[in-house]
Amino acid sequence: MLLVGWEAVFFWMLTLVALFAAVFTVSARNPVHCALFLISTLIAKGALFLLLRAEFVAGAQILVYVGGILVLFLFVLMLVNTRSEVENPFNRQDKVGAFIAALVGLAILGAVTYTQQRGGFFKTKPSADRMAIENAKPDPNAPAGVISADTETLGVTLYTRAVLPFEIASVLLLMAIVGSVLLARDRRQEETYD
């Protein structure tokens, strides 16, 4: 899909907003500010999906991630005492470890990107559902509110063949929230509740 005119301008503006908000997400010291920057990153990403005419993905991005998961994260951050972590700055070893982890992550990302450009890890024949989604083109003359064929195909595939990954993701998110609450308790809270 080629973006021209105002679409290209909005694409680059939203991309820069998402990029800067993502950088501030990982660099802010206050966890609540990190969550708010992550919300702005995900909203910009949802707007990018909308700009690329992927209405279903944009709606799911904003409703599920921003509306549900991150609001839940904000509640957990506000209920848990995070002052002890904010006051403890990183030491030199943490910065070196973070730099090494970033280099390893970039190397893995480069290897995966290179491999995908060459045809992927496993050269398999794509399924009919995937081919239908990849080959579907949005109808520019369709009136607003009409569900396109690619959105319908994606929705049917998502709720018939991908139910198990959805459930696994929900259990993982629940475990992450419970784990963050347990890790964030201080001694006084442990003595009170144990």
N, C-alpha and C positions, 0 to 999 in steps of 0.2 A: 504494500500500500504506500503510495507516494503522497506525502503531505506537502501542500503548496499554500502560499498566501498566509492567511491568519491562522490556519491550522498548524503550519510549521512554527509560527511565532509562539502560539500557545503551547505547542509541544516542547519547545526549548525552554520556555518560562517555567512550565510545570516540572520539567526535568531538573532544572537548576534548583527549584524550591525543594524537590524531593532529595536532591543530593546534599544541599546545605543542611536540611533538617536531619538527614541521616548522620551527617558528620557531627552535628550538635547532639544527636541522640547518644552517641558513644563518647562524647567528650564532656558533657555536662556533669557536674559533681552531685547535684541534687537528683535523687531518683524520680521524684515527681516531675521535675523538668525534663528528664530523659523520656518519661512516658508521654508527656505532652508533645515533645519533638517527634516521637515515634508516631503519635496520632497525626501530626501534620504531614509526616512522610507518607503514611498510608492513605490519607485523603488525596494528596497530590498523585499518588500512584493510581488511585481509583479514578481521578479525573483524566489521567493518561489513558486508562482503559476506555473510558467514555469517549475520549477524543478518537481513539482507534476503532470506534463503533463496536465495542464488546460490552454491551449494556449489562448483560447478566453478570459478567465477571466484575464490572465496576460496582454494581449493586451489592454483590456478595462481598466484595472487598470492604466496602464502607459499612454495610450492615453487620457482617460477622466480625471483622477485625476491629474496626473503630467502635462500632456500637456495642459489641459484646465483650470481646476479650480484653481490649485495652481499658475499658471502663472498669472491668473486674480487677485488672492490675492496679488501676488507680485506687480502688477501694482497699486492696490489700496493702499498697504502699502507705496509704494514709492511716490505716489501722495499726500497722506494725511500726515499732520504734526504729527508725533508720538513722538517727542522729549519730550513733557510735560509728557507723560506716562512713558517714559524711566527714567526720572529723579526722579520720585516719587516712592520711595521704599515702599514695604509692611510694614505695622505696625504689632504689635503683635497680634491684633485681627484678622487680615487677615490670619495670619499663623494658628491660632487656628481654624478658620472657614474652611480653606482649609484642615486641618487635619481631622476635623469632617466629612467634605464632602467626603474625601477619605475613611474613615472608613465606612460610609453609602454606598458608591459605592461598596466597597469590600463585604459588607454584602449582598447587592442586587445581585452582581455577583455570590457569593457563593450560595445564595438561588436559583437563576435561574439555575445554573449549577447542583445543587443537584436535582432540580425538573426535568430537562431535562434527567438526568441519570435514573430517575424513570419512564420515559415515557412521560413527558411533562405535561403542564398545562391541556390541553384538549386532551384526548385520542381519536383522530379521525383517520379514515382510510386515508392514504396518497393518493393523486391523482395519476392518471396514468402517468402524465408528471413527477411528482416528483420521482415516482418509476423508470421511465426510466432513469432519470438523475442519481439517486443513484446507480442503478444496472449496468450502462454502464461502461465498462472497456476499457481503451485505448489499441489500437493495437500496440504492440512494434515493429512490422515488417512493419508498414505503412511507405511509403516514406514521406519525408519532404514536407510540403505544402498541404497535404491531410487533409480535414476537417473531423474529426471523428464524429461518430453518436451522441455522447454526446454533442459536441459543437453545432452541427446543431439543436438538440432538445432544448438546452438551448437558442440558438438564436431565434428559432421560438416561444418559450414560452415567451421570453423577449419582443419581438416586437408584439405579438398578445394579450396576456392576461395581460401583465404588462405595457401597454402604459400609463395608468392613473398614476401609481406610478412614472413613469419617468417624466411625466409632472409636477406632484406635487413637485418632488424633484427639478426640474429646477426653478419653481416659488419660492420655499423656498430659494434656493441659491441666486436668484436675490434679494429677500427681505433682506437676510443677508448682501449682498454687499452694497445695498442702505442704510441699517441701520447703517453699520459700517462707511460709509462716513458721514452720518448725525451726528452720535455720536462723530466723531473725529474732527469736525469743532470747531475752537476756536471762541472767541467773535469777533475778527477782521474779520474773514471770514464770520461770520453770518451777521455782519453789512454791509459788502461789497455786499453780495449776496441777502440779504433780502430787 
